[in-house]
Amino acid sequence: MVLEAAETEPVSRAQALLSRSGDGAAPQPAALAELLDRAGHRIAIARRAPLLSHWPEYAVAPADPYADPGVPAAWGRAIRPIRLLRVPLLVAVTTAAPDGRPVQLRHAGRLYRVLAAIGPERLTPEWWGEDGHRPRRDYYRLQTAEGPRLWVCRLLEPGAEARWFLHGELA
């Protein structure tokens, strides 16, 4: 990437913070509400509220953008992607041992070599939920030699060969 500045000028004024007036005065509590109101007329504005579930697809729900979502005390201890893939993608994974960490994975015709793997974070079905029949999952955070930091999981179905899925990309 090359950046070329054909013309430059000195900056005469610093950008004001969203929650402060331009003259650096006290915060304006209505500034965020005003911004959301203006933007909401042009685009859909939404907020995600954290929920008490360790299953990634049940850990957040849409919420009113004006409401304070409140964060459950035990929420967010594990490092997970901010956004999950809508549908986890099946990937081919090579491990050093049968139940070991990934050492490389192939997705969409591209090979990724794993430099570091953190995990597993094992998730078991929530006994109180409707999905008690779903298989256990082992999640790994991967740093690849090619650059992407991936969040993958291995499904642990009794009597079946392990299947691996790409569930998100870490920031």
NULUM-517024 format. One record per residue (C-alpha): residue number from 1; x, y, z; residue in one letter. Coordinates in nm, 3 decimals. Layout:
<sites>
{NUM,{X,Y,Z},'A'}
...
</sites>
This chain:
<sites>
{1,{0.000,0.000,0.000},'M'}
{2,{0.128,0.345,-0.088},'V'}
{3,{-0.013,0.668,0.051},'L'}
{4,{0.060,0.986,-0.137},'E'}
{5,{-0.035,1.332,-0.010},'A'}
{6,{-0.059,1.559,-0.315},'A'}
{7,{-0.135,1.859,-0.095},'E'}
{8,{-0.110,1.911,0.281},'T'}
{9,{-0.220,2.186,0.519},'E'}
{10,{-0.171,2.237,0.892},'P'}
{11,{-0.460,2.126,1.110},'V'}
{12,{-0.610,2.434,1.266},'S'}
{13,{-0.853,2.274,1.509},'R'}
{14,{-0.873,1.947,1.702},'A'}
{15,{-1.179,1.729,1.660},'Q'}
{16,{-1.425,1.760,1.947},'A'}
{17,{-1.526,1.451,2.139},'L'}
{18,{-1.876,1.320,2.077},'L'}
{19,{-1.975,1.372,2.440},'S'}
{20,{-1.837,1.726,2.468},'R'}
{21,{-1.917,2.053,2.303},'S'}
{22,{-1.668,2.199,2.056},'G'}
{23,{-1.526,2.438,2.315},'D'}
{24,{-1.423,2.158,2.555},'G'}
{25,{-1.706,2.233,2.800},'A'}
{26,{-1.876,1.971,3.016},'A'}
{27,{-2.015,1.654,2.854},'P'}
{28,{-2.351,1.678,2.681},'Q'}
{29,{-2.553,1.369,2.778},'P'}
{30,{-2.790,1.416,2.483},'A'}
{31,{-2.512,1.407,2.219},'A'}
{32,{-2.518,1.029,2.171},'L'}
{33,{-2.898,1.017,2.165},'A'}
{34,{-2.903,1.295,1.904},'E'}
{35,{-2.648,1.113,1.688},'L'}
{36,{-2.841,0.784,1.709},'L'}
{37,{-3.165,0.962,1.628},'D'}
{38,{-3.018,1.131,1.318},'R'}
{39,{-2.843,0.817,1.196},'A'}
{40,{-3.146,0.599,1.273},'G'}
{41,{-3.347,0.784,1.009},'H'}
{42,{-3.095,0.676,0.744},'R'}
{43,{-2.968,0.336,0.858},'I'}
{44,{-3.076,0.064,1.100},'A'}
{45,{-2.914,0.116,1.440},'I'}
{46,{-2.893,-0.180,1.677},'A'}
{47,{-2.706,-0.283,1.988},'R'}
{48,{-2.620,-0.628,2.114},'R'}
{49,{-2.705,-0.707,2.473},'A'}
{50,{-2.502,-0.977,2.652},'P'}
{51,{-2.690,-1.285,2.773},'L'}
{52,{-2.595,-1.551,3.028},'L'}
{53,{-2.509,-1.834,2.790},'S'}
{54,{-2.171,-1.985,2.718},'H'}
{55,{-2.283,-2.096,2.369},'W'}
{56,{-2.152,-1.830,2.129},'P'}
{57,{-2.470,-1.811,1.922},'E'}
{58,{-2.680,-1.750,2.236},'Y'}
{59,{-2.443,-1.509,2.415},'A'}
{60,{-2.595,-1.189,2.271},'V'}
{61,{-2.934,-1.067,2.151},'A'}
{62,{-3.055,-0.755,1.969},'P'}
{63,{-3.145,-0.471,2.205},'A'}
{64,{-3.266,-0.114,2.204},'D'}
{65,{-2.970,0.111,2.109},'P'}
{66,{-3.076,0.368,2.371},'Y'}
{67,{-3.099,0.124,2.661},'A'}
{68,{-2.808,0.036,2.887},'D'}
{69,{-2.758,-0.336,2.820},'P'}
{70,{-2.605,-0.419,3.158},'G'}
{71,{-2.334,-0.682,3.155},'V'}
{72,{-2.378,-1.004,3.357},'P'}
{73,{-2.097,-1.049,3.611},'A'}
{74,{-1.958,-1.370,3.457},'A'}
{75,{-1.992,-1.255,3.096},'W'}
{76,{-1.699,-1.205,2.863},'G'}
{77,{-1.417,-1.377,3.047},'R'}
{78,{-1.312,-1.578,2.741},'A'}
{79,{-1.165,-1.398,2.442},'I'}
{80,{-1.406,-1.447,2.156},'R'}
{81,{-1.470,-1.277,1.825},'P'}
{82,{-1.684,-0.967,1.830},'I'}
{83,{-1.877,-1.103,1.533},'R'}
{84,{-1.944,-1.467,1.457},'L'}
{85,{-1.990,-1.604,1.111},'L'}
{86,{-2.362,-1.636,1.039},'R'}
{87,{-2.306,-2.001,0.950},'V'}
{88,{-1.985,-2.172,1.073},'P'}
{89,{-1.776,-2.294,0.780},'L'}
{90,{-1.649,-2.652,0.756},'L'}
{91,{-1.267,-2.657,0.739},'V'}
{92,{-1.010,-2.934,0.701},'A'}
{93,{-0.776,-2.938,1.001},'V'}
{94,{-0.455,-3.128,1.062},'T'}
{95,{-0.356,-3.194,1.424},'T'}
{96,{-0.028,-3.321,1.570},'A'}
{97,{-0.214,-3.583,1.777},'A'}
{98,{-0.564,-3.735,1.740},'P'}
{99,{-0.715,-3.502,2.004},'D'}
{100,{-0.449,-3.235,1.977},'G'}
{101,{-0.438,-2.872,1.875},'R'}
{102,{-0.456,-2.770,1.510},'P'}
{103,{-0.124,-2.728,1.327},'V'}
{104,{-0.273,-2.630,0.991},'Q'}
{105,{-0.610,-2.583,0.831},'L'}
{106,{-0.746,-2.556,0.480},'R'}
{107,{-1.039,-2.337,0.387},'H'}
{108,{-1.164,-2.222,0.046},'A'}
{109,{-0.860,-2.374,-0.122},'G'}
{110,{-0.613,-2.186,0.097},'R'}
{111,{-0.375,-2.346,0.346},'L'}
{112,{-0.315,-2.174,0.682},'Y'}
{113,{-0.019,-2.278,0.899},'R'}
{114,{-0.084,-2.238,1.272},'V'}
{115,{0.187,-2.053,1.465},'L'}
{116,{0.009,-2.061,1.802},'A'}
{117,{-0.307,-2.227,1.931},'A'}
{118,{-0.477,-2.149,2.260},'I'}
{119,{-0.735,-2.392,2.384},'G'}
{120,{-0.937,-2.592,2.406},'P'}
{121,{-1.226,-2.406,2.562},'E'}
{122,{-1.472,-2.693,2.600},'R'}
{123,{-1.842,-2.616,2.579},'L'}
{124,{-2.100,-2.868,2.688},'T'}
{125,{-2.476,-2.840,2.635},'P'}
{126,{-2.668,-2.631,2.886},'E'}
{127,{-2.875,-2.879,3.083},'W'}
{128,{-3.159,-2.631,3.128},'W'}
{129,{-3.189,-2.543,2.760},'G'}
{130,{-3.365,-2.698,2.465},'E'}
{131,{-3.039,-2.795,2.297},'D'}
{132,{-2.924,-3.065,2.541},'G'}
{133,{-2.878,-3.301,2.248},'H'}
{134,{-2.612,-3.091,2.071},'R'}
{135,{-2.256,-3.223,2.069},'P'}
{136,{-1.979,-3.082,2.285},'R'}
{137,{-1.740,-2.835,2.124},'R'}
{138,{-1.373,-2.756,2.171},'D'}
{139,{-1.282,-2.401,2.068},'Y'}
{140,{-0.931,-2.284,1.978},'Y'}
{141,{-0.788,-1.939,1.916},'R'}
{142,{-0.536,-1.965,1.633},'L'}
{143,{-0.266,-1.732,1.508},'Q'}
{144,{-0.174,-1.827,1.152},'T'}
{145,{0.155,-1.763,0.972},'A'}
{146,{-0.048,-1.604,0.691},'E'}
{147,{-0.187,-1.338,0.926},'G'}
{148,{-0.550,-1.414,1.018},'P'}
{149,{-0.634,-1.490,1.380},'R'}
{150,{-0.912,-1.748,1.368},'L'}
{151,{-1.160,-1.897,1.610},'W'}
{152,{-1.228,-2.261,1.524},'V'}
{153,{-1.419,-2.538,1.693},'C'}
{154,{-1.413,-2.915,1.684},'R'}
{155,{-1.745,-3.094,1.725},'L'}
{156,{-1.717,-3.390,1.961},'L'}
{157,{-1.997,-3.625,1.860},'E'}
{158,{-1.990,-3.971,2.025},'P'}
{159,{-1.887,-4.241,1.778},'G'}
{160,{-1.818,-3.995,1.494},'A'}
{161,{-1.502,-3.850,1.346},'E'}
{162,{-1.428,-3.496,1.465},'A'}
{163,{-1.546,-3.218,1.234},'R'}
{164,{-1.388,-2.872,1.244},'W'}
{165,{-1.556,-2.538,1.178},'F'}
{166,{-1.439,-2.180,1.140},'L'}
{167,{-1.673,-1.984,1.367},'H'}
{168,{-1.516,-1.636,1.359},'G'}
{169,{-1.213,-1.418,1.312},'E'}
{170,{-1.045,-1.257,1.613},'L'}
{171,{-0.966,-0.886,1.602},'A'}
</sites>
